[in-house]
Amino acid sequence: MSKNSKLAGKIKWQIARFSGRLSEGLTKPLRRFIDDMVYGIQASRDVKLSNIARALQEEIKLVKTEDRLSRNLATMDLTEELNRRLCWEGSGLIEDDSVLAVDLSDIRKEYAKKLEYLAEVRDGSMGEIANGFWLCEIIWCRCAW
């Protein structure tokens, strides 16, 4: 076994373990779907279903893999459940000396008229109010001092 295939196997195992914790308690098809999506997004470095399906390298037609992923996406909204589990996973890593950097930002969508969560944002580079989306990003760092 080559060094690369050992590394690939180890990475696949770590992703499967992580996605298994995320999907605990869900049905077997949804567990497999989450495993495939997490692995596919990591492997393809993209969120487009066609690229995720290519990364999975299944021995069926690409369109069938895309159909399966699309069907599972439409089955139920997993957002709340996965967000809750992701927060739970990350919360165990935060300690008293951890640094959390909070970035409140926005994205301007100049031509958007009717989109979910569309709001007024201040475009700092143009100095004007425009349509867009608010963002909140939190970056965690464990300090070594």
N, C-alpha and C positions, 0 to 999 in steps of 0.2 A: 504494500500500500504506500502510495507516494505521500510526501509531506503535505502537498496541497489538498489531497482527498481527506487526509486525517483532519486538517484544519477545517475544511468544509463540513465534515461530519460533526465536528465539535460545535461549530457555529449553528448548524441546523438543530442539534440537540438543545443548545441553549435557547434558541428561538422557540422550539417546541415546548420547552419547560416553562418559559415566560408566558407564551400564549395559552398554555394549559392552565396556569394560575388565573389568567384573565377570563377564561371561558368556563371556569369551574361552575358546575350546577346547570349548565345549558345542555341542550340536546346534542347528541353525537354529531349530526350534520352541521349544527352551528359551531360546535367546537372545531371541527375540521375546517370549516369556512374561516374562522378566526385565525387558525394556524396557517392556512394557505395565504390569507391576506397579509398577516404580519411578515411571513417569510417572503412573499412576493414583493411587498413594498420595500423591504430591506434589500432583496436581491436585485430588483430593477431600479432602485432609487427613484421611483416614480409612483404616482397614485392612479394612473390611468389603467383601467381594467385590462386593456389589450397588452400592455407592457407587463402587468402583474401576471397575466396568464402565460405569456412567453417565458417569464422567469421560472414558473412552476414546472415547465418542460414535461407536461403530462403526455402520455402516449395516445392521446385522442386528438381530434381536430381542435385547433386553437379556438374556433368559434364556439365549440361545445363547452370548453373551459370558461370562456367569457360568459356564455349563457348561464352556466352554473353559478358563477360569482355574482352576476347581475341579479339572478333570481334570489339568491341568498341575501343580497343587499336590500331587496324589496320586501323580504319576508317580514322583518320587524325592525324597529329602530333600536339599536343597541347602544346608542350614544350615552344615555344616562348610566346604564349598567357598567359599560366599559370605563367611562370617566371616573365613576365611583371606585372601581377596582384599581385603576391606574393611580389615583390619589392615595389609596390605601397602601399600594406597593411602595410608592415613593415616600410616604410619611414615616416609614420605619427607618429611613436613611438619614433623616434630619436630626441633628444633635444640637446641643447648646451653642457650640462654636461654629455652626454652619452659617454660611452667608447666602441669603436669598436676594437676588437682584430682580426687582420688579420693573418691567418696562411697559408703561401704558402708552400705546401708540395708536395710529390709525392708518387706514389705506384709503386714498381718494379714488372714487369711482365717478369720474367726471360725467359720463353719459348715462349712468344708471338712473332709472326713474322709479321702478317698482321691483325691489328685491327684498327678500326677507331680511330683517335686522338692518336695513339701510337707515342711516342717521346722518345728522349734520356733524361734520368734523372740521377742524381747523387745519388747513394745509399750510404748514410752517414755511415751506419753500416759496409759496406764492403769496402768503400773507392774507389768505381769504378763507371764508367759510364755504364748504362744498359738501356734496353727498359722498358718503363713504361708510366704512365700517370701523368700529372701535376694536382694538386688539389689546390683549393682556398676556404678556409673556413673563414667565418666572423662571429664572435660571438659578440652579442650586450649585453651590461649591462647598466642598469640605476643606477647611483651612488646615494647613500643616504646621502652623506656628505654635 
